[in-house]
Amino acid sequence: MVKYIYIYIYIYIYNFLKVIPNIYSQIFKGQIISTKLSYFY
């Protein structure tokens, strides 16, 4: 029974770590777009 709990936690952490790079890349792309816009203005 404990083994299943560890597997569930492992899957949860794995999905969480997969989502973090997507958030960072979206923020990074947003910063790149804003800096490109600041060059035009």
C-alpha positions in Angstrom: 0.0 0.0 0.0 2.8 2.4 0.8 4.5 1.6 -2.5 1.4 2.9 -4.4 1.6 6.2 -2.4 5.2 6.6 -3.4 4.4 6.0 -7.0 1.5 8.5 -6.8 3.8 11.2 -5.3 6.5 10.4 -7.9 4.1 10.9 -10.8 2.8 14.1 -9.2 6.3 15.5 -8.8 7.3 14.4 -12.3 4.3 16.2 -13.8 5.0 19.3 -11.7 8.6 19.4 -12.9 7.4 19.0 -16.5 5.1 22.0 -16.1 7.7 24.4 -14.6 9.9 24.7 -17.7 6.8 25.5 -19.8 6.0 28.3 -17.4 9.5 29.6 -17.5 9.7 29.5 -21.3 6.4 31.4 -21.5 7.7 34.1 -19.2 11.0 34.1 -21.1 9.2 34.5 -24.5 7.0 37.2 -23.0 10.2 39.1 -21.9 11.8 38.7 -25.3 8.6 40.0 -27.0 8.4 43.0 -24.6 12.1 43.8 -25.2 11.6 43.7 -28.9 8.6 46.0 -28.5 10.7 48.4 -26.4 13.2 48.7 -29.3 10.5 49.9 -31.6 9.1 52.5 -29.2 
